């Protein structure tokens, strides 16, 4: 079972994340941030992983700490669930369109945190959600999942569409990278012998 549960408690947030990398796309989300939950539902559904997230944060200030800490905790959970990475594909990529918007995401479970984020949203808010927090979510994930992640929004006029293509492409790339490689025969996908 490639599952993990992580709890993160700080003075700013209390977060519990449970992930099953071999799930069916089920979610149970309670974050106080409806738009983020919509995006996390995309991650589970298109990534074919089961995801439970309970988060309480200082939303009376703003959503920054909560969004960032969810990214951190999800990254920790994915890192634990994938383990030593033996037998996985390691790399994943996806292009996802939504009407006029198109995004590309490429991921490598390299053991080295690195984020290349190239997104110019057409507006600063999607409803009440600050689009700057998308970067914070992925930076938190990258730092704690220990992955290399390239995110490029190639085009888009509607900020909601832009964001949704990013999260769907991330989900599909993640799904591909953590997938078991039938030809890998349980080996670590690296010439170093470790990731």
DRENDO-1510 file (C-alpha; in Angstrom, 1 decimal, always signed):
<recs>
REC; n; res; u; v; w
REC; 1; UNK; +0.0; +0.0; +0.0 .
REC; 2; UNK; +1.5; +3.3; -1.1 .
REC; 3; UNK; -0.3; +5.4; +1.4 .
REC; 4; UNK; +0.8; +8.0; +4.0 .
REC; 5; UNK; -0.8; +10.4; +6.5 .
REC; 6; UNK; +1.0; +13.5; +7.7 .
REC; 7; UNK; -0.1; +16.0; +10.4 .
REC; 8; UNK; +1.4; +19.5; +10.5 .
REC; 9; UNK; +0.5; +21.8; +13.4 .
REC; 10; UNK; +1.9; +25.3; +13.7 .
REC; 11; UNK; +0.7; +28.5; +15.4 .
REC; 12; UNK; -0.8; +29.4; +12.0 .
REC; 13; UNK; -2.3; +26.2; +10.7 .
REC; 14; UNK; -3.4; +22.7; +11.7 .
REC; 15; UNK; -3.4; +20.3; +8.7 .
REC; 16; UNK; -3.9; +16.6; +8.2 .
REC; 17; UNK; -3.3; +15.0; +4.8 .
REC; 18; UNK; -3.8; +11.4; +3.8 .
REC; 19; UNK; -2.9; +10.2; +0.3 .
REC; 20; UNK; -3.2; +6.9; -1.5 .
REC; 21; UNK; -1.1; +6.9; -4.7 .
REC; 22; UNK; -3.0; +3.8; -6.0 .
REC; 23; UNK; -6.5; +5.2; -5.3 .
REC; 24; UNK; -9.4; +5.9; -7.6 .
REC; 25; UNK; -9.7; +9.7; -7.4 .
REC; 26; UNK; -11.8; +10.0; -4.2 .
REC; 27; UNK; -11.5; +13.1; -2.0 .
REC; 28; UNK; -12.6; +14.3; +1.3 .
REC; 29; UNK; -11.6; +18.0; +1.6 .
REC; 30; UNK; -12.2; +20.6; +4.3 .
REC; 31; UNK; -9.9; +23.6; +4.0 .
REC; 32; UNK; -12.2; +26.6; +4.2 .
REC; 33; UNK; -11.0; +27.5; +0.7 .
REC; 34; UNK; -13.6; +26.4; -1.9 .
REC; 35; UNK; -11.6; +27.3; -5.0 .
REC; 36; UNK; -8.5; +25.4; -3.7 .
REC; 37; UNK; -10.7; +22.4; -2.9 .
REC; 38; UNK; -11.9; +22.6; -6.5 .
REC; 39; UNK; -8.3; +22.4; -7.7 .
REC; 40; UNK; -7.3; +19.6; -5.2 .
REC; 41; UNK; -10.3; +17.6; -6.4 .
REC; 42; UNK; -8.8; +17.9; -9.9 .
REC; 43; UNK; -5.5; +16.6; -8.6 .
REC; 44; UNK; -7.2; +13.5; -7.0 .
REC; 45; UNK; -9.5; +12.8; -9.9 .
REC; 46; UNK; -7.0; +13.2; -12.7 .
REC; 47; UNK; -4.1; +11.9; -10.7 .
REC; 48; UNK; -6.1; +8.7; -9.7 .
REC; 49; UNK; -5.1; +9.1; -6.1 .
REC; 50; UNK; -7.3; +9.3; -3.0 .
REC; 51; UNK; -6.8; +12.4; -1.1 .
REC; 52; UNK; -8.1; +13.5; +2.3 .
REC; 53; UNK; -7.2; +17.0; +3.6 .
REC; 54; UNK; -8.4; +18.7; +6.7 .
REC; 55; UNK; -7.0; +22.2; +7.3 .
REC; 56; UNK; -7.7; +25.0; +9.7 .
REC; 57; UNK; -5.7; +28.1; +9.3 .
REC; 58; UNK; -5.6; +31.8; +10.0 .
REC; 59; UNK; -7.9; +32.7; +7.2 .
REC; 60; UNK; -9.0; +35.8; +9.1 .
REC; 61; UNK; -5.5; +37.2; +8.1 .
REC; 62; UNK; -5.5; +35.7; +4.6 .
REC; 63; UNK; -5.2; +32.3; +2.9 .
REC; 64; UNK; -1.4; +32.4; +2.4 .
REC; 65; UNK; -0.3; +30.2; +5.4 .
REC; 66; UNK; -3.1; +27.7; +4.8 .
REC; 67; UNK; -2.4; +27.2; +1.1 .
REC; 68; UNK; +1.4; +27.0; +1.5 .
REC; 69; UNK; +1.1; +24.6; +4.4 .
REC; 70; UNK; -1.3; +22.3; +2.5 .
REC; 71; UNK; +1.3; +22.2; -0.3 .
REC; 72; UNK; +4.0; +21.4; +2.3 .
REC; 73; UNK; +2.0; +18.6; +3.9 .
REC; 74; UNK; +0.8; +17.1; +0.6 .
REC; 75; UNK; +4.5; +17.1; -0.5 .
REC; 76; UNK; +5.5; +15.3; +2.7 .
REC; 77; UNK; +2.7; +12.7; +2.3 .
REC; 78; UNK; +3.6; +12.0; -1.3 .
REC; 79; UNK; +7.3; +11.6; -0.4 .
REC; 80; UNK; +6.4; +9.1; +2.3 .
REC; 81; UNK; +3.9; +7.2; +0.1 .
REC; 82; UNK; +6.3; +6.7; -2.8 .
REC; 83; UNK; +9.1; +5.5; -0.4 .
REC; 84; UNK; +12.4; +4.7; -2.0 .
REC; 85; UNK; +10.9; +5.1; -5.5 .
REC; 86; UNK; +11.9; +1.6; -6.6 .
REC; 87; UNK; +10.0; +0.5; -9.6 .
REC; 88; UNK; +8.3; +3.8; -10.4 .
REC; 89; UNK; +8.6; +5.7; -13.7 .
REC; 90; UNK; +10.1; +8.7; -11.9 .
REC; 91; UNK; +9.3; +11.2; -14.7 .
REC; 92; UNK; +5.9; +12.4; -15.8 .
REC; 93; UNK; +4.6; +15.1; -18.1 .
REC; 94; UNK; +1.3; +16.3; -19.3 .
REC; 95; UNK; -0.3; +19.0; -21.5 .
REC; 96; UNK; -3.9; +19.9; -20.6 .
REC; 97; UNK; -6.2; +22.2; -22.4 .
REC; 98; UNK; -9.4; +23.9; -21.2 .
REC; 99; UNK; -11.1; +25.9; -23.9 .
REC; 100; UNK; -8.6; +28.6; -24.8 .
REC; 101; UNK; -6.1; +27.8; -22.0 .
REC; 102; UNK; -3.2; +25.3; -22.3 .
REC; 103; UNK; -0.7; +24.3; -19.6 .
REC; 104; UNK; +2.3; +21.9; -19.5 .
REC; 105; UNK; +3.7; +20.3; -16.4 .
REC; 106; UNK; +6.8; +18.1; -16.1 .
REC; 107; UNK; +7.8; +16.4; -12.9 .
REC; 108; UNK; +10.9; +14.4; -11.8 .
REC; 109; UNK; +11.0; +12.6; -8.5 .
REC; 110; UNK; +14.7; +13.5; -8.4 .
REC; 111; UNK; +15.2; +13.9; -4.7 .
REC; 112; UNK; +16.2; +17.5; -5.5 .
REC; 113; UNK; +13.7; +20.3; -4.9 .
REC; 114; UNK; +13.5; +22.7; -7.9 .
REC; 115; UNK; +10.5; +24.7; -9.2 .
REC; 116; UNK; +10.3; +26.5; -12.5 .
REC; 117; UNK; +7.0; +28.3; -12.6 .
REC; 118; UNK; +6.1; +30.3; -15.6 .
REC; 119; UNK; +2.5; +31.5; -15.2 .
REC; 120; UNK; +1.1; +35.0; -16.0 .
REC; 121; UNK; -2.5; +35.0; -14.8 .
REC; 122; UNK; -4.8; +37.4; -16.6 .
REC; 123; UNK; -6.2; +38.7; -13.3 .
REC; 124; UNK; -5.1; +38.6; -9.6 .
REC; 125; UNK; -8.2; +37.0; -8.1 .
REC; 126; UNK; -10.4; +34.0; -9.0 .
REC; 127; UNK; -13.4; +34.8; -7.0 .
REC; 128; UNK; -11.8; +35.5; -3.6 .
REC; 129; UNK; -8.7; +33.3; -4.3 .
REC; 130; UNK; -5.4; +35.2; -4.7 .
REC; 131; UNK; -3.6; +33.6; -7.7 .
REC; 132; UNK; -0.2; +34.3; -6.2 .
REC; 133; UNK; -1.0; +31.5; -3.8 .
REC; 134; UNK; -0.8; +28.9; -6.6 .
REC; 135; UNK; +3.0; +29.5; -6.7 .
REC; 136; UNK; +3.1; +29.2; -2.9 .
REC; 137; UNK; +1.3; +25.9; -3.0 .
REC; 138; UNK; +3.6; +24.3; -5.6 .
REC; 139; UNK; +6.7; +25.7; -3.9 .
REC; 140; UNK; +5.7; +24.1; -0.6 .
REC; 141; UNK; +5.0; +20.8; -2.5 .
REC; 142; UNK; +8.3; +20.8; -4.3 .
REC; 143; UNK; +10.4; +21.6; -1.2 .
REC; 144; UNK; +8.9; +18.7; +0.8 .
REC; 145; UNK; +8.2; +16.1; -1.9 .
REC; 146; UNK; +11.8; +16.7; -3.1 .
REC; 147; UNK; +10.8; +16.9; -6.8 .
REC; 148; UNK; +11.8; +18.9; -9.8 .
REC; 149; UNK; +8.7; +20.6; -11.2 .
REC; 150; UNK; +8.3; +22.7; -14.3 .
REC; 151; UNK; +4.9; +24.5; -14.7 .
REC; 152; UNK; +4.2; +26.5; -17.9 .
REC; 153; UNK; +0.9; +28.1; -18.7 .
REC; 154; UNK; +1.3; +28.3; -22.5 .
REC; 155; UNK; -1.8; +30.4; -23.2 .
REC; 156; UNK; -5.1; +31.4; -21.7 .
REC; 157; UNK; -7.4; +34.4; -21.3 .
REC; 158; UNK; -9.6; +33.2; -18.4 .
REC; 159; UNK; -7.7; +32.9; -15.1 .
REC; 160; UNK; -9.9; +30.1; -13.9 .
REC; 161; UNK; -9.2; +28.1; -17.0 .
REC; 162; UNK; -5.5; +28.8; -16.7 .
REC; 163; UNK; -5.4; +27.6; -13.1 .
REC; 164; UNK; -7.5; +24.5; -13.8 .
REC; 165; UNK; -5.2; +23.4; -16.6 .
REC; 166; UNK; -2.2; +23.8; -14.3 .
REC; 167; UNK; -3.7; +21.6; -11.6 .
REC; 168; UNK; -5.0; +19.0; -14.1 .
REC; 169; UNK; -1.7; +18.8; -15.9 .
REC; 170; UNK; +0.1; +18.5; -12.5 .
REC; 171; UNK; -2.3; +15.6; -11.6 .
REC; 172; UNK; -1.6; +13.8; -14.9 .
REC; 173; UNK; +2.2; +14.3; -14.7 .
REC; 174; UNK; +2.2; +13.1; -11.0 .
REC; 175; UNK; +0.1; +10.1; -11.9 .
REC; 176; UNK; +2.6; +9.1; -14.7 .
REC; 177; UNK; +5.7; +9.7; -12.5 .
REC; 178; UNK; +4.5; +7.6; -9.5 .
REC; 179; UNK; +3.1; +4.8; -11.7 .
REC; 180; UNK; +4.8; +1.4; -11.4 .
REC; 181; UNK; +6.9; +0.6; -14.4 .
REC; 182; UNK; +6.4; -3.0; -15.3 .
REC; 183; UNK; +9.8; -3.1; -16.9 .
REC; 184; UNK; +11.5; -1.5; -13.9 .
REC; 185; UNK; +11.4; -4.7; -11.9 .
REC; 186; UNK; +11.6; -2.9; -8.6 .
REC; 187; UNK; +14.9; -1.1; -9.4 .
REC; 188; UNK; +15.6; +2.5; -8.5 .
REC; 189; UNK; +15.3; +4.6; -11.7 .
REC; 190; UNK; +18.7; +6.3; -11.4 .
REC; 191; UNK; +22.3; +5.4; -12.4 .
REC; 192; UNK; +23.2; +6.5; -8.9 .
REC; 193; UNK; +21.2; +3.7; -7.4 .
REC; 194; UNK; +19.3; +6.1; -5.1 .
REC; 195; UNK; +17.0; +9.0; -5.4 .
</recs>
